[in-house]
Amino acid sequence: MSEKTDSRVTLCPDGKYRWVYEVPMLKNPSILMDVCMVLGISFGIVWLFMLSLTCIEDGFTLEGIWGITSVFLMLFLVFLVIGLIAYTLLAWSYGWKYVVLFTLDEKRVHHQQMPRKVKKAQVLGALTTFMGIATGKPGVVGTGILALSHTTSTSELVNVARLIPCRRYHLIKINCLLKKNRIYVPDEDFDFVYDFLCQHCTNAKFSQ
């Protein structure tokens, strides 16, 4: 854990840990894998529904099952290709990098996506400035950085049901009952952040 502001996890004057992470969207497939999983689950639910209706109306036959399944397989492949193209275009619009600012304390973790045109160096520079201003005024850090953020996802640690570390992708999956969050951490601080979450997510199950 770093004590100064850089790409490492940093303890700020307001007592919160912050760090910036740039996810290389073509080299790190974790975001794409989530997109494919959501797409697959959606198709699976609709497939089961349509299969149930077919079996109720026409009876349980292999011909009927394959008829529905083959159509959904073709549709899934078409949408998968469209999804890959859309993901590539999105990655291009972000400059091939997904820039995120994370804020962590004993109660919650924030995932703040930065606007498309904001680069890692800009966020780090702003964080350094806010930390300087915040001497004696800790709240300035959080308020200033929040003003830069584009979208935010917050997880209350007490509500976390499961923690899943994916060290290969520098990723910690934080799953609540009705919400999922994704935390990216540099290699040097991965163990620190994961151990911190394990200690404060009192109701969570841990995966190794």
N, C-alpha and C positions, 0 to 999 in steps of 0.2 A: 504494500500500500504506500503510495507516494505522499509526501508532505508538501509538495509544490504542484502548481498547476501545469500539467502537460497532458498527454494522452492516458496517463496512468490514473487509477482511482485516487481521488484527492479529498482530504478532509478540509471542508470549508469553514469559515468563521461562524456560520450558523449551526455547526455541529452535524451537518449532513455530508455524506460522501457523494462526490460528483465525478463523472468522467464522460468523455466524448468517444464515440466509436464509429468508425466508417466501415460499413459492411460492403465489401466488393461484391456486387450483385451477380456477377457472372462466375466468380471463383467460389463464392460461398453459396451453396444451393439451398440453405435452410429456409429462406423466404419462399422460394419456388416450391420446395417440398410441402410447405404449409398450404400453398395455393392448390397444389395437386391433390392434397389430402381432402381439403374442403370440397373440391370439385368431385372427387371420388365418392365421398360420403353423400353428397347431394344426389348424385346419379344413383347411388345404391338405394337410397330411401325411395326415390321415385320408381326405380326398377322393382323393388319389393311390393310397392303399392299396386303397380300395374300387373305384376305377376299374380298377386292375390286376386285381383278382379277377374283376370283371365281364367284362373283355376276355378273360381266360384261359378262363372258363367259357362265355361266349356269343359270343366273337369280337369283333373290332374293328368296331363299327357306330356310326354317328352317333346312331341312336335310343338305343342303350344308353348312350353317353357323355352325351347330353343328359338321359336319365332320372336318372342318378346326380348329374349336375351341378345340375340344377334342384332336386332335393331338398336338396342341400347349400347351395345359394344361399338357399333359404327358411329352413333351419335357421340359417345364418349371420346373416341379417337378424334373426331372432327373438332369437338370443343377443346380437347387437349392441345391440338395444334394451334387453335385460335388463342388459347391461354398462353402458350409459349411465345407466340408472336407478340401478344399484348404485354407480357412480362418483359420481353426484350426491348420493346418500345418504351416502357415505363423506366427500365434501367437506363436507357439512353437519355431520357428526359431528365433523369437525376444525375447525369454525368457518370453513370455506371457505379455510383456509390450511394448508399443509404446512410445518411448522417444522423446520428441519434445522440441526444444528451440524456444521461441517466442520473437520477437523484435517489439516494438510498439513506434511510434512517431506520430506527428501531421499530417503526410502526408501518411504514409503507415504502414502496418503490415506484418511481415515476419513469415512464418511457416517453421521452419528448422528441418527436421527429422534427428535424429542422426543415425550414422551407427549401425548396429545390435549389435555389441559387446560393444558399449559405453553405460554405465549405468548413471543414474541420478547423482550419487555422483561424477562421473568423469567430467560430464559437469559442475556441480556446482563448483568443484575444479578449473577447467580451467577458468570459468567465474571470480572467485575470483582472480586468478592469473593475468588475463588480466586487471581486474579493478585496481589492484595494480600497474601494469606496466603503465597503461594508465594515471596516474596522470600527468596532463599537456600534455598528448598525447591521447585525446579521441578516435582518429581513431583506435588505437591499439585494443580496445575492439571488435569492429565490424569485423575487419580483422582477428583477432585470432579465434574468435568463428566461423566465416564463413568457416575457413579452416577445422573445425571439422565436418561440416554438410554434410549430404549425399544427400538429396534432399531439394529443397527450393520452396515454393510457396509464392508469394508476391501479396498483394492487395493494390492498391492505394485507399485511403479512399474517394477521390473525386469521384471515379467511382463506389462506393458501392451503389447498388440499394435497398438492404433490409438487415436488421439486425434481426436475430431470436435468442433470448436467450433460451437455453435449460438448465435451472439450475439443473435439475435432473441429467443430464449427465455432468455437469461442462463445458458446451459447448456453444459457441456463433457462429452461422452460419453467415458468411459474404458472401453475394451473389452479384456478379457483373453481368453484362449482359451476358457475355460469360465465366464466371469463378466463381468458388465457393471455398471458403476457410473455414477452420474449426479451431477455436481458443478454446483451453482448458484452463480454469482458475480455480485456487483453490477457494474454497468457500469464504475465507476471503477477496478476492480481486475481486470477481465476479462483484459486483455492481460498483466498481471503474472503471474496464476495460470497462464494458458495457456503463456506463455514458460517459466515455472518447470517446468511439466510436460514441455514439449518438451525441456528440458535434462536432465531426470532420468529420463525414460522412454526409456532408451537403445535399446530394441529395438522402439520403436513407429513406426508409419507416421503421418504427420501429414496432416490435411485442412485446407484453407483455407476 
